């Protein structure tokens, strides 16, 4: 069982930066792939970034490549998403997720956090 708690969301102007963090509980955090997804009202949850159990493999949706960086610290049981050059279209509720397989498909993840709101003003 893994419990996830996100933090770091907020309101930022376009071009600004935010760093999201996700703290995990449970002894097996290092065995899980981790992902970040986002959702806006009326739309399906969208994949943003993922990282494998060791941190050696990462993947991103095309729209955030070069702007966002996902990382993890297995000793601290945390995963982070550094978001730079933010755009209004990055606005949404950002969710942290854990799963054995990871990747860009939400159904591959077993555990989800409650989400943190990110709002980017133009």
C-alpha positions as CSV (number, residue, x, y, z in Angstrom):
1,X,0.0,0.0,0.0
2,X,1.3,3.5,-0.9
3,X,-0.2,6.8,0.1
4,X,0.7,9.9,-1.9
5,X,0.5,13.5,-0.9
6,X,1.2,16.3,-3.4
7,X,2.3,19.8,-2.6
8,X,3.7,22.9,-4.3
9,X,0.8,24.0,-6.5
10,X,-0.3,27.6,-6.7
11,X,-0.8,30.6,-8.9
12,X,2.0,31.8,-11.2
13,X,2.3,34.1,-14.1
14,X,3.1,32.8,-17.6
15,X,6.8,32.2,-17.9
16,X,7.2,31.5,-14.2
17,X,8.2,28.3,-12.4
18,X,6.8,25.9,-9.8
19,X,8.1,22.8,-8.2
20,X,5.6,20.1,-7.3
21,X,6.5,17.5,-4.7
22,X,4.9,14.2,-3.9
23,X,5.6,12.5,-0.6
24,X,5.0,8.8,-0.4
25,X,4.4,6.5,2.6
26,X,5.1,2.8,2.6
27,X,8.2,0.6,2.6
28,X,8.2,-0.3,-1.1
29,X,8.3,3.2,-2.7
30,X,11.6,2.4,-4.6
31,X,9.9,-0.5,-6.4
32,X,7.3,1.7,-8.0
33,X,7.4,3.7,-11.2
34,X,6.0,7.2,-10.6
35,X,4.0,9.5,-12.8
36,X,2.5,13.0,-12.9
37,X,-0.8,13.6,-14.6
38,X,-3.0,16.7,-14.9
39,X,-6.7,17.3,-15.4
40,X,-8.8,20.3,-16.3
41,X,-12.6,20.5,-16.0
42,X,-14.4,18.6,-18.7
43,X,-11.3,16.9,-19.9
44,X,-9.8,13.5,-19.3
45,X,-6.7,13.1,-17.1
46,X,-3.6,13.7,-19.2
47,X,-0.2,12.2,-18.8
48,X,2.6,14.7,-18.1
49,X,5.7,12.8,-17.0
50,X,6.9,9.5,-15.6
51,X,10.0,8.1,-14.1
52,X,11.1,4.5,-13.5
53,X,11.9,2.9,-10.1
54,X,15.6,3.9,-10.2
55,X,15.2,7.3,-11.8
56,X,17.2,6.3,-14.8
57,X,14.4,6.5,-17.3
58,X,12.0,9.4,-17.8
59,X,9.3,10.2,-20.3
60,X,7.3,13.3,-21.0
61,X,4.3,14.4,-23.0
62,X,5.5,16.4,-26.0
63,X,4.0,19.7,-24.8
64,X,6.2,19.8,-21.7
65,X,9.5,18.5,-23.1
66,X,12.3,20.9,-22.4
67,X,10.3,22.7,-19.7
68,X,9.4,20.1,-17.1
69,X,11.8,17.8,-15.3
70,X,10.7,14.8,-13.2
71,X,13.0,13.4,-10.5
72,X,12.9,11.1,-7.5
73,X,14.7,10.6,-4.2
74,X,14.1,7.0,-3.1
75,X,15.8,7.6,0.3
76,X,13.3,10.4,1.0
77,X,10.4,8.7,-0.7
78,X,9.6,11.7,-2.8
79,X,9.1,12.5,-6.5
80,X,9.2,16.0,-7.9
81,X,8.2,17.9,-11.0
82,X,10.1,21.0,-11.8
83,X,8.0,23.2,-14.1
84,X,9.7,26.1,-15.9
85,X,8.5,28.5,-18.6
86,X,4.9,27.8,-17.6
87,X,2.1,28.5,-20.0
88,X,-1.7,29.1,-19.3
89,X,-2.4,25.7,-20.9
90,X,-0.4,24.1,-18.1
91,X,-3.2,25.0,-15.8
92,X,-4.9,22.1,-14.1
93,X,-5.0,19.8,-11.1
94,X,-1.8,17.8,-11.0
95,X,-1.8,14.3,-9.6
96,X,1.0,12.1,-8.5
97,X,0.7,8.4,-9.1
98,X,2.5,5.1,-8.4
99,X,2.5,1.9,-10.3
100,X,4.6,-1.2,-11.0
101,X,4.6,-0.5,-14.7
102,X,4.5,3.3,-15.1
103,X,4.5,4.9,-18.5
104,X,1.9,7.2,-19.9
105,X,-1.3,5.3,-19.4
106,X,-3.3,6.2,-16.2
107,X,-4.6,2.6,-15.8
108,X,-1.1,1.4,-15.3
109,X,-1.0,3.2,-11.9
110,X,-2.4,1.7,-8.8
111,X,-2.1,4.6,-6.3
112,X,-3.0,8.3,-6.7
113,X,-2.7,11.4,-4.6
114,X,-5.4,13.9,-4.0
115,X,-4.0,16.5,-6.5
116,X,-2.7,20.0,-6.2
117,X,-4.0,22.9,-8.3
118,X,-1.7,24.8,-10.6
119,X,-3.0,28.0,-12.2
120,X,-0.9,29.9,-14.8
121,X,-2.2,33.3,-15.6
122,X,-1.5,35.0,-18.9
